Amino acid sequence: MALREPMSWRKSSRSHQETACVEVGSVGSGAAVRDSKNLDAGYFTTTSRQWRLFIEALKADRFER
């Protein structure tokens, strides 16, 4: 099965016009993530479950700053 190219890349509304941000795109039933300041580096993909668990962890503040 061929991987579809990510669509609808977007940055967080909290990033305003900053260039050093992470962008998220949709791919299949998951998400693709890339560094907006280094598009040539490519992107990685997650399943919808992985992405949901990651977002839940962010909202629960389970990461060190």
TAPEHU-V797812 format. One record per helix or strand. SS is the DSSP state (@ for helix, = for strand). FROM is the first residue (numbers start at 1). TO is the last residue. If there is no record, write none. Layout:
# TAPEHU-V797812
ss:SS from:FROM to:TO
ss:SS from:FROM to:TO
This chain:
# TAPEHU-V797812
ss:= from:7 to:11
ss:@ from:13 to:15
ss:= from:22 to:27
ss:= from:30 to:35
ss:@ from:39 to:41
ss:= from:43 to:46
ss:@ from:48 to:59
